[in-house]
Amino acid sequence: MSDGTQYSVGFVGIGLIGGSLARALKNSGFASSVSAWDRDADALEQALKLGIIDTASGSVAALMQTVNIAVLATPTIACESLIIDMLKEPGIAQCITDVASVKGDLYRRVVDAAPAGAAIYVPGHPIAGSERSGVAASDAALFEHHRVILTPDSNTDPLALGLVQKMWAAAGATVQCMGVEEHDNVLAATSHLPHVLAYALVDALAQSPIRDDIFRFAAGGFRDFTRIASSDPVMWRDISLANRDALLSSLDGFCDHLNTLRSFIAARDGEALENIFRSSKSARDEFARDLAMRERGET
Amino acid sequence: MSDGTQYSVGFVGIGLIGGSLARALKNSGFASSVSAWDRDADALEQALKLGIIDTASGSVAALMQTVNIAVLATPTIACESLIIDMLKEPGIAQCITDVASVKGDLYRRVVDAAPAGAAIYVPGHPIAGSERSGVAASDAALFEHHRVILTPDSNTDPLALGLVQKMWAAAGATVQCMGVEEHDNVLAATSHLPHVLAYALVDALAQSPIRDDIFRFAAGGFRDFTRIASSDPVMWRDISLANRDALLSSLDGFCDHLNTLRSFIAARDGEALENIFRSSKSARDEFARDLAMRERGET
């Protein structure tokens, strides 16, 4: 896969995702050196101590003077102003990418604010993560056999796109390109909506008069179902707002199906219920088989 | 825990739950012998071959002539008529119990139909299971460090109750008693509602125009969230109908909370969203900690 060329890679924000990618790119030999800037000096210090980065930069502008590839890996809310800074003063960077979970909202604002630099900006989103956060939780294998979506458009520099593809391949990920809107709709359905449902369920139960019994007798199925409600509240606040329109549309579609199920239960229509449960099980079983194959690297 | 007394235990229905309990009671020495009847002759044959049971009975009535403890472990839909048969001709049984996930509906019908035998009937529900089913998937450790809810009432024979408690303790479970209605409300909230939500979500996504992309890019969080949608459709049809009222009430409570979340997203109210996400995370983290301790046998 690799042609042996090495790149100087810089991270703006070095937490779970940035740290994991930095480790993977060092391990694979893709990165000749890794530098980072983070507004949290402790995170930078920790990344240096752990050997995840070679150099801590004093500012975004200073970082951009020294790197071939710049990766923005901050929380969603900080992305917009930082990526504009990066695009306005790209330094020697051949490509600039990010890892934000919502792409459309960000991309439209960035292109308006810094049209000149937009060509080397390749919006990206690795479909991988963890309930844990912070650079100490980073893991070189986080992206192995995982997918990364890139959302270039007709203005994107093909060389910049190629370089970002090569970087993610070096981290063990499979890269796929799609349109910005398609990305946001897919992520609303598979990730943002389930998070909202899990938060809403735990919220409803935590406020129930039988709360104590509920949590005392809930078991493994409930733990799996609500795992994503243990995710970072600030991150999910920002994602919910950034992908507001796609999320609301996905939520309304879900509620239509839920209301149909409700009406079948109310009407004691066992046949209709069983049909829905059966086709859902079949779709979910197929998905789980495909995902297991993907994780074993078989697809 | 055990006083060394051994009991002859009989199962009406020998699938995942019956088979797992049979294995556990043999391993612990609680059962001197295990017999079973099942309307599926193949399941009985398999249970004999695997050494899970010692004897296959030709009928429920024949089984009841030979056992001290009778356990009904069939799918929900078959429970009512079988438990009535068992209570009408209890043979030498000192107690009769079941493992159905919904208790109120069944109990009311059974007590009406066979009031004489109702005193030795101790309704039970082990909070343990698996997406797999059938006697071949049975596991002696299935109930270890899991909870079992019993729902006796003022008419229940204390000796029968004591014997059922002792049986579950021998299988490694922690037994707790509560009222029938409380049980059904707790289970609606922690198990039945999450199943309906998972089925509804997969149903909605499977019928989406971007279905292929959705399943291609869904990842581990989605797998956990939808795992319960891989459960047996017939079993969940029956549970949904048997616990209809508690389930609908739990579903409506959830929808109120979901609608509140929706309105905050629509209004871009980040602070209100964050507050809900934060308190949900805190409740869910606490639950997960408690469950982990329980599973390690620390509570």
Interface residues (C-beta under 8 A of the other chain):
Chain A: I127 A128 G129 H146 R147 I149 M178 E182 N185 V186 L187 A189 T190 S191 L193 P194 H195 V196 L197 A198 Y199 A200 L201 V202 D203 A204 L205 A206 Q207 S208 I210 D213 I214 F215 R216 F217 A218 A219 G220 G221 F222 R223 D224 F225 T226 R227 I228 A229 S230 S231 D232 P233 V234 W236 R237 D238 S240 L241 R244 L247 L248 L251 G253 F254 C255 D256 H257 L258 L261 R262 I265 A266 R268 G270 L273 E274 I276 F277 R278 S279 S280 K281 A283 R284 D285 E286 F287 A288 D290 L291
Chain B: I127 A128 G129 H146 R147 I149 M178 E182 N185 V186 L187 A189 T190 S191 L193 P194 H195 V196 L197 A198 Y199 A200 L201 V202 D203 A204 L205 A206 Q207 S208 I210 D213 I214 F215 R216 F217 A218 A219 G220 G221 F222 R223 D224 F225 T226 R227 I228 A229 S230 S231 D232 P233 V234 W236 R237 D238 S240 L241 R244 L247 L248 L251 G253 F254 C255 D256 H257 L258 L261 R262 I265 A266 R268 G270 L273 E274 I276 F277 R278 S279 S280 K281 A283 R284 D285 E286 F287 A288 D290 L291
